[in-house]
Amino acid sequence: MIRTRPIVALSLFALLFAAPASAGAGGTFTSAFSSFFGGEALVGSFSIVEEDGQRFIEFAPEFKAQGAPDLKVFLSTRAPGAVTGANATAEAVRLGALESFEGRQRYAVPEGTDLSKFSTVIVHCEEYSKLWGAGALK
């Protein structure tokens, strides 16, 4: 009996303080352009996490995007190198408007979305059809 208590305590600790369950995929953004002011339009990484049965695309704390008026986040069926400003939203699922130009943020994947059919996470300026960057889902 005494020997099982530390194991139970460790298990309870792991349940309470563990990171959200990861769906095991993620990637790194590649900027679509460099600014004439210096720096990339988009840097950082993302992962797919699952919490209480809901999946999210979660941007890592080091995420940074140059400001723009209408940045949105999409899942695309196109490979990152095949995405352009003109085709970024074609055959894509919109996850929402970019919440912040930097830091950790989450975008809910719509229920019923088969992530195996998507290969890329995109940040795109919808108003001006300008691709900010994309990252392959791995």
Beta strands, then each sheet from edge to edge (+ up, - down):
strand 1: 21-28
strand 2: 30-31
strand 3: 42-43
strand 4: 45-51
strand 5: 54-59
strand 6: 64-65
strand 7: 71-76
strand 8: 92-97
strand 9: 105-108
strand 10: 120-125
strand 11: 130-136
sheet 1: 1+ 4- 5+ 9-
sheet 2: 2+ 11- 10+ 7- 8+
sheet 3: 3+ 6-
end
